[in-house]
Amino acid sequence: MQGASLSAAGEVKATDVVSHNVLARLKGATQPDEYVLYGAHWDANGLNGPDARGDGIRNGAVDNATGTAEVLEIARAFAKGPRPARTIVFAAWTAEEKGLLGAEAYAANPIYPLAKTAAVINLDPHVVLPAARDIELVGGGRTDLEVRLADAAARLGLRISPEPNPEAGWYFRSDHFPFAKKGVPAIAFRAGRDLVEGGTAAGNAWVQAYNARHYHQTTDEFDPGWTFAGTAQEAGVAYEVGRTLANDGGWPAWLPGVEYGAVRATSEAERPPVAR
C-alpha cells in the first residue's frame, strides 16, 4: 500500500554447545603407524516442534543410529579376528547435521596423521533396506578405492550400482568429505535398491517413502519390522574393504583430474612404499 511502512526489531542470542567425537583404536600388528579410518555420525536432529502425535523428538534411527551401529559391529568383527597389519580407527562423529562439524574438527586437528591414513570409509546409510543384489556407490569416479569396493562386494555376491541422483550432492554432505578436502582418499556407499524381493521398483518405492515420511522427521524411529539384511550387507562390504586395505599395505589414490589428488601429493614423502 502506498505510503505504508513497517519496522521490526529482534534479538539473536547465541549459546555455546559442547559436543564430542568418540574414537576407538585397534592397534595394528606390523604397521601400527598407518591407519584405516571408519566413521559414522552419532548425532541426529534432536528436538523439533511436536508432530500430530505430540512427538517432538527426531530420533534418527536410520540417520544415523544405523550407521553408528555398523561401525560398532565392524569394530567387534576386527577385535574378534586376526589382528590387522595396520591400525584401525573407529570414529563416531558429532554434529554432522550441523554442517559436518565433528569430522571437520578432526580433519583440521587429527589425532592420527592424515598423511598416513590410507582411507576413510564412511557409513551414513539413507534407508534400512531388505536384502539387495547391489551396493550403491555415492560420488563415483573419484578414487581407486572404488575398485576395492567392487572387489569386496563381489566376494559377498553383490555388484556396484551408481547412485541414481548424483545431482543431490550426497558426496559433499557427509563426514567423509572433510577428509577428501584434506587429500585422504574417502569413500561412501549404502545398501542398493535392487532388492532380492521386488527388484529396483520395490527399492525405489522404499527409498521414496522414507524420504517423504521419515527423513529428518520424528518418525525416523526404530521399526520392529526391519530385517537389517541390507544393513548387514552394507557393513559386510565395509569390513571387507577395510580388512584388505589394512593388510595389503596399499595406498589408495585419487583418479587423474580429481582436485583432492594435488592435496594428497603434498604428503607423499611421508608414506612408505607399498612393498614391504
Rosetta silent file (secondary structure, phi, psi, omega in degrees, C-alpha in Angstrom):
SEQUENCE: MQGASLSAAGEVKATDVVSHNVLARLKGATQPDEYVLYGAHWDANGLNGPDARGDGIRNGAVDNATGTAEVLEIARAFAKGPRPARTIVFAAWTAEEKGLLGAEAYAANPIYPLAKTAAVINLDPHVVLPAARDIELVGGGRTDLEVRLADAAARLGLRISPEPNPEAGWYFRSDHFPFAKKGVPAIAFRAGRDLVEGGTAAGNAWVQAYNARHYHQTTDEFDPGWTFAGTAQEAGVAYEVGRTLANDGGWPAWLPGVEYGAVRATSEAERPPVAR
SCORE:     score description
SCORE:     0.000 S_00000001
   1 L     0.000  133.477 -177.613    0.000    0.000    0.000 S_00000001
   2 L   -62.522  132.512  178.515    1.395    3.388   -0.965 S_00000001
   3 L    87.465   -6.945 -179.238    2.713    5.336    1.989 S_00000001
   4 L   -81.152  152.608  177.775    2.761    2.343    4.332 S_00000001
   5 L  -139.657  159.948 -179.148    5.861    1.499    6.350 S_00000001
   6 L  -140.542  134.745  173.739    6.979   -1.370    8.517 S_00000001
   7 L  -127.219  148.357 -179.455    9.528   -1.546   11.267 S_00000001
   8 L  -147.276  154.097  177.964   10.710   -4.604   13.123 S_00000001
   9 L  -141.207  149.779  179.204   13.246   -5.454   15.802 S_00000001
  10 L  -153.667  169.858 -179.724   14.658   -8.697   17.023 S_00000001
  11 L  -135.359  131.918  177.784   17.337  -10.189   19.183 S_00000001
  12 L  -110.871  126.700  179.499   19.599  -13.119   18.391 S_00000001
  13 L  -116.399  123.711  179.088   21.169  -14.984   21.281 S_00000001
  14 L   -97.833  135.180  179.077   23.998  -17.428   20.668 S_00000001
  15 L  -123.667  126.109  177.363   24.569  -20.292   23.093 S_00000001
  16 L   -71.478  137.010  175.441   27.703  -22.415   23.075 S_00000001
  17 L  -126.145  126.768  179.080   27.118  -26.146   22.956 S_00000001
  18 L  -100.556  126.258  177.256   29.954  -28.572   23.651 S_00000001
  19 L  -137.031  170.691 -169.556   29.787  -31.961   21.977 S_00000001
  20 L  -137.650  144.441  161.349   32.336  -34.659   21.290 S_00000001
  21 L   -77.805  152.094  176.714   33.631  -37.100   18.746 S_00000001
  22 E  -123.054  123.913 -176.694   34.158  -40.592   20.140 S_00000001
  23 E  -123.425  148.502  172.058   37.138  -42.602   18.878 S_00000001
  24 E  -135.599  156.188 -176.032   38.463  -46.102   19.414 S_00000001
  25 E  -136.793  135.901  170.244   41.627  -47.724   18.096 S_00000001
  26 E  -113.219  108.481 -172.486   42.705  -51.271   17.327 S_00000001
  27 L   -66.809  134.007 -179.584   46.497  -51.144   17.093 S_00000001
  28 L   -69.604  152.121 -174.968   47.995  -52.744   14.020 S_00000001
  29 L   -77.040  -39.228 -174.393   50.236  -55.772   14.345 S_00000001
  30 L  -126.321  -23.071  175.645   53.073  -54.782   11.995 S_00000001
  31 E  -125.882   63.992 -172.997   52.314  -51.261   10.633 S_00000001
  32 E   -67.224  -17.314 -179.911   50.793  -49.604   13.703 S_00000001
  33 E   -96.677   18.577  171.052   51.618  -46.082   12.477 S_00000001
  34 E  -122.038  148.147 -164.179   49.467  -46.487    9.344 S_00000001
  35 E  -135.882  145.966  166.695   45.707  -46.164    9.591 S_00000001
  36 E  -120.681  128.454 -172.234   42.359  -47.121    8.129 S_00000001
  37 E  -115.071  120.278  170.319   39.549  -44.939    9.453 S_00000001
  38 E   -99.626  142.412  177.420   35.886  -45.935    9.745 S_00000001
  39 E  -148.547  154.249  173.083   33.366  -43.277   10.675 S_00000001
  40 E  -155.414  149.248 -179.595   29.680  -42.586   11.177 S_00000001
  41 E   -90.343  133.492 -177.045   27.901  -39.657   12.793 S_00000001
  42 L   -89.629  -12.340 -176.969   26.172  -40.341   16.084 S_00000001
  43 L   -84.406  159.001  169.554   24.068  -37.183   16.162 S_00000001
  44 L  -127.577 -153.986 -173.721   20.572  -36.664   14.768 S_00000001
  45 L   -99.507    0.350  171.414   18.381  -33.560   14.602 S_00000001
  46 E    66.418 -145.774 -174.613   17.153  -33.545   18.191 S_00000001
  47 E   -76.954  148.929  177.577   14.063  -31.685   19.329 S_00000001
  48 L  -145.310  173.821  171.180   11.543  -30.139   16.989 S_00000001
  49 L   -59.886  142.678 -176.921    8.032  -28.800   17.222 S_00000001
  50 L   -62.126  143.561  177.024    5.683  -31.695   18.109 S_00000001
  51 L   -83.440 -168.749 -176.284    4.100  -33.588   15.268 S_00000001
  52 L   -62.611  -21.598  178.732    0.442  -34.627   15.069 S_00000001
  53 L   -89.539   -4.811 -175.804    1.105  -37.308   17.680 S_00000001
  54 L    87.751    6.499 -179.074    2.699  -34.834   20.063 S_00000001
  55 L   -87.586  123.767 -179.974    6.164  -36.302   19.454 S_00000001
  56 L  -112.352   10.446 -176.674    8.880  -33.676   19.231 S_00000001
  57 E  -105.626  120.961  174.763   11.977  -35.901   19.094 S_00000001
  58 E   -90.005   96.103 -165.618   13.629  -36.616   15.770 S_00000001
  59 L   -66.948  -33.710 -178.985   15.167  -39.909   16.830 S_00000001
  60 L    70.459   37.623 -178.116   17.467  -40.561   13.878 S_00000001
  61 H   -63.652  -38.453  173.100   17.072  -44.330   13.990 S_00000001
  62 H   -85.563  -51.733 -172.472   18.207  -44.593   10.370 S_00000001
  63 H  -108.172   83.252   16.259   20.094  -41.305   10.155 S_00000001
  64 H  -145.386   40.660  173.905   22.360  -42.231   11.769 S_00000001
  65 H   -60.903  -34.473 -179.489   21.939  -44.722   14.597 S_00000001
  66 H   -65.040  -46.391  178.332   22.113  -47.439   11.932 S_00000001
  67 H   -63.661  -38.903  177.690   25.472  -46.267   10.585 S_00000001
  68 H   -63.356  -41.051  177.167   26.855  -45.918   14.100 S_00000001
  69 H   -62.963  -37.247  177.791   25.748  -49.475   14.869 S_00000001
  70 H   -61.857  -43.563  178.519   27.521  -50.663   11.727 S_00000001
  71 H   -61.076  -41.932  179.260   30.793  -49.105   12.886 S_00000001
  72 H   -62.809  -42.042 -179.290   30.420  -50.809   16.280 S_00000001
  73 H   -69.673  -36.426  175.728   29.781  -54.189   14.677 S_00000001
  74 H   -63.480  -41.314  177.546   32.735  -53.779   12.312 S_00000001
  75 H   -61.193  -41.939  178.073   34.886  -52.958   15.337 S_00000001
  76 H   -63.013  -40.009  179.487   33.686  -56.122   17.066 S_00000001
  77 H   -63.639  -43.137  177.834   34.496  -58.176   13.988 S_00000001
  78 H   -64.807  -40.761 -177.610   38.036  -56.797   13.836 S_00000001
  79 H   -65.126  -31.970 -178.782   38.520  -57.315   17.575 S_00000001
  80 H   -85.691  -17.951 -176.116   37.487  -60.979   17.336 S_00000001
  81 L   -96.966 -171.994  176.880   39.515  -61.757   14.209 S_00000001
  82 L   -60.348  141.383 -179.650   43.215  -61.789   13.369 S_00000001
  83 L   -65.932  123.433 -179.691   44.940  -58.543   14.263 S_00000001
  84 L   -69.343  160.243 -179.982   45.298  -56.483   11.040 S_00000001
  85 L   -65.452  -46.271 -179.924   48.695  -55.142    9.976 S_00000001
  86 E   -90.118  159.653  174.620   47.577  -51.511   10.081 S_00000001
  87 E   -74.306  136.776  175.432   45.847  -49.724   12.916 S_00000001
  88 E  -105.958  130.031  177.853   42.078  -49.415   12.551 S_00000001
  89 E  -112.438  133.153  179.917   40.413  -46.299   13.917 S_00000001
  90 E  -116.846  124.673 -174.275   36.682  -46.230   14.593 S_00000001
  91 E  -125.486  136.775  168.214   35.028  -42.824   14.916 S_00000001
  92 E  -111.750  109.862 -173.952   31.571  -41.639   15.907 S_00000001
  93 E   -85.716  143.973  173.917   31.356  -38.059   14.684 S_00000001
  94 L   -96.407  162.248  167.886   29.288  -35.377   16.317 S_00000001
  95 L    55.595   32.980  172.629   27.350  -32.508   14.718 S_00000001
  96 H   -63.063  -40.308 -176.673   27.160  -33.886   11.189 S_00000001
  97 H   -70.335  -12.425  178.155   23.668  -32.457   10.922 S_00000001
  98 H   -97.926    6.565  178.577   25.033  -29.023   11.855 S_00000001
  99 L   121.177   34.333  178.606   27.494  -28.949    8.963 S_00000001
 100 L    59.748   33.492 -169.170   29.887  -31.900    9.340 S_00000001
 101 H   -67.329  -40.162 -179.592   31.382  -30.103   12.335 S_00000001
 102 H   -65.528  -45.714  178.282   32.771  -33.111   14.190 S_00000001
 103 H   -67.018  -37.754  177.231   34.521  -34.544   11.155 S_00000001
 104 H   -62.196  -39.870 -179.478   35.757  -31.089   10.157 S_00000001
 105 H   -64.172  -42.567  179.085   37.241  -30.641   13.644 S_00000001
 106 H   -67.961  -44.714 -178.317   39.109  -33.943   13.445 S_00000001
 107 H   -61.129  -31.377  178.893   40.325  -33.355    9.894 S_00000001
 108 H   -79.772  -27.340 -177.155   41.707  -29.982   10.975 S_00000001
 109 L  -136.994   66.305 -171.904   43.311  -31.409   14.144 S_00000001
 110 L   -69.542  141.821  174.001   43.830  -35.142   13.538 S_00000001
 111 L   -75.997  -37.016  177.381   44.879  -37.437   16.354 S_00000001
 112 L  -115.161  134.177 -169.410   46.426  -39.815   13.824 S_00000001
 113 L   -59.386  132.325  179.508   48.256  -38.237   10.873 S_00000001
 114 H   -66.332  -29.814  179.815   46.197  -37.865    7.729 S_00000001
 115 H   -61.407  -29.278 -179.704   49.293  -38.406    5.587 S_00000001
 116 H  -108.675   16.271  170.980   49.430  -41.980    6.904 S_00000001
 117 E   -91.938  111.560 -173.401   45.677  -42.559    6.879 S_00000001
 118 E   -66.699  -37.310 -176.709   45.213  -44.879    3.920 S_00000001
 119 E  -166.046  156.870  171.166   41.484  -44.285    3.549 S_00000001
 120 E  -115.127  127.431  178.530   38.298  -43.095    5.193 S_00000001
 121 E  -113.315  113.190 -173.971   35.254  -45.375    4.956 S_00000001
 122 E  -101.844  134.133 -179.961   32.061  -43.514    5.803 S_00000001
 123 L  -119.557  100.823 -178.984   28.860  -45.227    6.905 S_00000001
 124 L  -137.225   67.109 -174.420   25.839  -42.967    6.622 S_00000001
 125 L   -63.530  146.329 -176.186   23.043  -45.208    5.305 S_00000001
 126 L   -95.121  -24.528 -179.052   19.995  -43.464    4.000 S_00000001
 127 L  -149.272  145.244  170.293   17.429  -46.224    4.434 S_00000001
 128 L   -87.092  109.140 -173.098   17.223  -49.547    6.258 S_00000001
 129 L  -110.601  157.632  169.005   16.513  -51.900    3.341 S_00000001
 130 L   -69.167 -179.954 -178.725   15.884  -55.620    2.934 S_00000001
 131 L   -58.853  139.855 -178.843   18.482  -57.775    1.188 S_00000001
 132 E  -126.320  173.788  176.390   19.592  -56.442   -2.191 S_00000001
 133 L   -98.462   -2.715 -172.997   21.671  -57.567   -5.150 S_00000001
 134 E  -145.221  167.908  171.187   23.830  -54.439   -5.159 S_00000001
 135 E  -120.066  135.881 -174.428   25.656  -51.756   -3.207 S_00000001
 136 E   -96.809  117.040 -179.745   25.073  -48.131   -4.189 S_00000001
 137 E   -84.227  130.894  177.982   28.235  -46.038   -4.646 S_00000001
 138 E   -98.145  126.733  175.561   27.971  -42.374   -3.687 S_00000001
 139 L    67.018   47.124 -176.858   30.001  -39.897   -5.735 S_00000001
 140 L   -66.490  164.777  177.261   31.648  -42.382   -8.063 S_00000001
 141 L    84.384   23.409 -176.506   34.553  -41.687  -10.397 S_00000001
 142 L  -116.499  -36.465 -173.170   36.855  -40.108   -7.820 S_00000001
 143 E  -141.918  151.528  177.755   39.184  -42.688   -6.281 S_00000001
 144 L   -73.430   -1.005  167.882   40.598  -46.130   -6.986 S_00000001
 145 H   -57.094  -25.638 -179.080   39.090  -47.174   -3.666 S_00000001
 146 H   -64.605  -28.709  175.303   36.070  -47.889   -5.854 S_00000001
 147 H   -67.542  -43.254  177.245   37.925  -50.881   -7.326 S_00000001
 148 H   -62.062  -38.994  178.481   38.433  -52.257   -3.837 S_00000001
 149 H   -62.360  -44.863  179.690   34.763  -51.659   -3.117 S_00000001
 150 H   -63.099  -40.503  178.504   33.725  -53.595   -6.226 S_00000001
 151 H   -64.735  -43.817  179.765   36.035  -56.484   -5.310 S_00000001
 152 H   -63.541  -42.521  178.987   34.712  -56.610   -1.748 S_00000001
 153 H   -62.715  -42.328 -179.066   31.111  -56.530   -2.968 S_00000001
 154 H   -61.875  -37.530  178.259   31.789  -59.313   -5.465 S_00000001
 155 H   -62.811  -23.356  178.769   33.193  -61.527   -2.715 S_00000001
 156 L  -103.087   13.204  176.219   29.825  -61.172   -0.989 S_00000001
 157 L    77.113   25.470 -177.406   27.842  -61.801   -4.170 S_00000001
 158 L  -121.088  158.878  174.920   26.957  -58.165   -4.804 S_00000001
 159 E  -117.150  165.885  178.434   27.580  -55.692   -7.619 S_00000001
 160 E   -98.706  132.906  174.015   28.135  -51.926   -7.515 S_00000001
 161 E  -119.469  142.176  176.294   25.497  -49.535   -8.810 S_00000001
 162 E   -72.054  151.088  175.833   25.958  -45.765   -9.184 S_00000001
 163 L   -59.197  140.172 -173.833   23.771  -43.527   -7.061 S_00000001
 164 L   -77.601  -17.573 -177.561   20.647  -42.678   -9.083 S_00000001
 165 L  -134.221   69.857 -178.501   20.578  -38.957   -8.271 S_00000001
 166 H   -61.943  -20.043  179.351   24.121  -37.527   -8.132 S_00000001
 167 H   -64.194  -16.486  177.782   22.683  -34.036   -8.540 S_00000001
 168 H   -71.941  -15.802  174.624   21.658  -34.248   -4.857 S_00000001
 169 L    70.636   33.182 -177.090   25.348  -33.872   -3.974 S_00000001
 170 H   -61.590  -29.244 -178.986   25.479  -36.580   -1.293 S_00000001
 171 H   -61.184  -27.881 -176.232   29.249  -36.910   -1.679 S_00000001
 172 H   -97.930    7.616 -170.998   29.621  -33.386   -0.298 S_00000001
 173 L  -122.463   18.027  178.412   27.072  -33.791    2.501 S_00000001
 174 L  -142.919  176.550 -161.644   28.527  -36.396    4.826 S_00000001
 175 L   -72.554   -8.327  173.525   31.521  -36.937    7.071 S_00000001
 176 L   -74.313  -24.086 -171.439   33.965  -38.360    4.539 S_00000001
 177 H   -63.767  -40.822  176.330   34.057  -35.018    2.703 S_00000001
 178 H   -57.542  -31.649  179.130   36.242  -33.093    5.209 S_00000001
 179 H   -76.083  -38.135  175.695   38.859  -35.823    4.757 S_00000001
 180 H   -58.341  -43.445 -179.805   38.608  -35.715    0.971 S_00000001
 181 H   -62.315  -27.916  177.499   39.310  -31.984    1.098 S_00000001
 182 L   -87.395    1.079  175.114   42.451  -32.777    3.109 S_00000001
 183 L    98.334   -6.247 -178.581   43.520  -35.266    0.432 S_00000001
 184 L   -77.054  124.059  176.230   42.677  -38.549    2.180 S_00000001
 185 L   -54.961  127.785 -173.670   41.008  -40.997   -0.233 S_00000001
 186 E  -136.126  144.741 -176.129   37.463  -41.326    1.049 S_00000001
 187 E  -138.598  145.364  177.641   34.523  -43.436    0.008 S_00000001
 188 E  -135.526  140.789 -179.422   30.821  -43.544    0.808 S_00000001
 189 E  -157.955  170.313 -178.907   28.257  -46.153   -0.164 S_00000001
 190 E  -154.412  168.669  179.652   24.999  -47.667    1.002 S_00000001
 191 E   -56.801  140.954 -176.875   22.768  -50.665    0.539 S_00000001
 192 L   -79.146  171.462 -175.688   21.495  -50.938   -3.024 S_00000001
 193 L  -102.000   -6.315  178.425   17.945  -50.646   -4.317 S_00000001
 194 L   -82.733   82.618 -172.660   17.822  -53.764   -6.479 S_00000001
 195 E   -70.213  145.511  176.949   16.066  -55.793   -3.820 S_00000001
 196 L   -58.523  -37.908  177.063   16.110  -59.572   -3.879 S_00000001
 197 L  -109.853  101.489  175.311   12.346  -59.422   -3.473 S_00000001
 198 L   110.554  -11.408  176.089   10.810  -56.865   -5.810 S_00000001
 199 H    65.660 -160.197 -175.666   13.851  -55.515   -7.669 S_00000001
 200 H   -70.000  -27.277  177.625   14.560  -51.824   -8.174 S_00000001
 201 H   -61.644  -44.355  179.041   10.869  -50.886   -8.290 S_00000001
 202 H   -68.260  -40.604  179.469   10.454  -52.088   -4.724 S_00000001
 203 H   -64.012  -43.987  178.655   13.726  -50.495   -3.639 S_00000001
 204 H   -62.822  -40.038  178.955   12.847  -47.129   -5.145 S_00000001
 205 H   -62.884  -39.718  179.741    9.428  -47.225   -3.502 S_00000001
 206 H   -63.388  -46.321 -179.420   11.063  -47.961   -0.145 S_00000001
 207 H   -65.501  -44.678 -179.292   13.505  -45.043   -0.502 S_00000001
 208 H   -62.305  -38.035  178.320   10.845  -42.624   -1.704 S_00000001
 209 H   -65.912  -41.236  178.840    8.589  -43.499    1.222 S_00000001
 210 H   -63.784  -46.457 -178.882   11.403  -42.918    3.713 S_00000001
 211 H   -59.202  -41.011 -175.527   12.331  -39.573    2.150 S_00000001
 212 H   -77.045  -35.162 -168.766    8.756  -38.360    2.184 S_00000001
 213 H  -109.918  -18.085 -169.528    7.637  -39.640    5.593 S_00000001
 214 L  -132.765  -28.310 -173.270   10.678  -40.090    7.822 S_00000001
 215 L   -58.748  119.517 -179.260   13.879  -38.330    6.698 S_00000001
 216 L    59.722   27.037  179.905   14.842  -35.778    9.401 S_00000001
 217 L  -119.694  169.039 -179.142   11.405  -36.209   10.940 S_00000001
 218 L   -63.779  -20.636 -177.573   10.106  -37.501   14.267 S_00000001
 219 L   -85.349    3.703  171.861    9.081  -40.731   12.549 S_00000001
 220 L   -78.776   77.096 -176.546   12.697  -41.737   11.873 S_00000001
 221 L  -133.622  165.033 -175.960   12.409  -44.268   14.681 S_00000001
 222 L   -59.250  136.811  177.254   13.012  -47.959   15.140 S_00000001
 223 L  -117.595  116.338 -178.749   10.670  -50.273   13.251 S_00000001
 224 L   -62.586  -10.647  177.457   10.412  -53.826   14.642 S_00000001
 225 L   -83.423   -7.871  178.689    9.674  -54.998   11.092 S_00000001
 226 L   -64.945  137.454  174.669   13.186  -54.226    9.900 S_00000001
 227 L   -94.564  -19.949 -176.405   15.220  -57.277    8.977 S_00000001
 228 L    62.420   19.268  179.517   18.519  -55.351    8.764 S_00000001
 229 H   -65.127  -45.018  177.671   19.501  -57.575    5.836 S_00000001
 230 H   -66.750  -35.916  177.217   20.617  -54.606    3.720 S_00000001
 231 H   -61.838  -43.339  178.571   22.363  -53.107    6.729 S_00000001
 232 H   -63.851  -38.670  176.723   24.341  -56.313    7.214 S_00000001
 233 H   -62.832  -44.612  179.914   25.332  -56.278    3.526 S_00000001
 234 H   -59.798  -48.494 -179.488   26.482  -52.676    3.822 S_00000001
 235 H   -67.385  -36.808  179.453   28.556  -53.392    6.933 S_00000001
 236 H   -63.445  -41.779  177.982   29.945  -56.609    5.453 S_00000001
 237 H   -66.813  -42.136  179.221   31.248  -54.830    2.377 S_00000001
 238 H   -60.849  -42.678  178.368   32.714  -52.047    4.521 S_00000001
 239 H   -61.325  -44.530 -178.498   34.516  -54.597    6.684 S_00000001
 240 H   -63.866  -41.520  178.739   35.957  -56.349    3.627 S_00000001
 241 H   -60.472  -48.687 -178.149   37.227  -53.098    2.103 S_00000001
 242 H   -68.898  -36.680 -178.975   38.951  -52.101    5.315 S_00000001
 243 H   -63.397  -47.962 -179.453   40.298  -55.561    6.100 S_00000001
 244 H   -66.131  -40.423 -179.781   42.068  -55.954    2.776 S_00000001
 245 H   -66.988  -33.467  179.960   43.394  -52.394    2.878 S_00000001
 246 H   -72.203  -18.524 -174.825   44.667  -52.882    6.416 S_00000001
 247 H  -110.729  -22.460 -175.930   46.629  -55.957    5.397 S_00000001
 248 H   -94.126   -5.754  174.763   47.926  -55.386    1.867 S_00000001
 249 L    75.028    6.920 -178.473   49.774  -52.147    2.571 S_00000001
 250 L   -72.395  155.338  175.654   48.331  -50.314   -0.430 S_00000001
 251 L  -116.767   98.486  178.235   47.881  -46.559   -0.592 S_00000001
 252 L   -55.742  156.209 -176.204   44.663  -45.700   -2.456 S_00000001
 253 L  -134.780  162.021  171.545   44.809  -42.696   -4.739 S_00000001
 254 E   -80.668  148.066  178.507   42.558  -40.143   -6.351 S_00000001
 255 L   -72.429  154.440 -179.658   41.853  -40.602  -10.023 S_00000001
 256 L   -53.325  134.901  177.690   43.546  -38.246  -12.513 S_00000001
 257 L    90.757  -11.572  178.193   41.914  -34.843  -12.601 S_00000001
 258 L   -79.700  128.330 -169.282   40.247  -35.099   -9.195 S_00000001
 259 L   -61.305  -27.740 -176.342   41.161  -31.953   -7.285 S_00000001
 260 H   -73.204  -15.236  179.425   41.919  -33.690   -3.992 S_00000001
 261 H   -63.919  -35.204  179.893   44.823  -35.563   -5.564 S_00000001
 262 H   -65.932  -35.594  177.708   47.005  -32.453   -5.553 S_00000001
 263 H   -67.765  -43.588 -179.987   46.499  -32.094   -1.812 S_00000001
 264 H   -62.604  -36.538 -177.049   47.379  -35.745   -1.217 S_00000001
 265 H   -62.742  -25.650 -178.121   50.531  -35.418   -3.296 S_00000001
 266 L   -67.719  -19.289 -179.397   51.973  -32.850   -0.886 S_00000001
 267 L  -110.364   14.008 -174.408   52.380  -35.561    1.779 S_00000001
 268 H   -57.857  -37.989 -177.301   53.596  -38.363   -0.488 S_00000001
 269 H   -65.242  -18.124 -179.383   57.087  -38.448    1.059 S_00000001
 270 H   -82.873  -11.175 -178.671   55.568  -39.295    4.456 S_00000001
 271 L  -101.107  132.155  177.576   54.117  -42.581    3.224 S_00000001
 272 L   -70.151  159.470  177.282   56.314  -45.654    2.898 S_00000001
 273 L   -65.524  162.156 -177.999   56.290  -47.587   -0.384 S_00000001
 274 L   -66.237  -42.196 -177.919   53.806  -50.420   -0.786 S_00000001
 275 L   -64.839  132.997 -178.641   56.475  -53.119   -0.978 S_00000001
 276 L  -102.948    0.000    0.000   57.457  -54.326    2.474 S_00000001
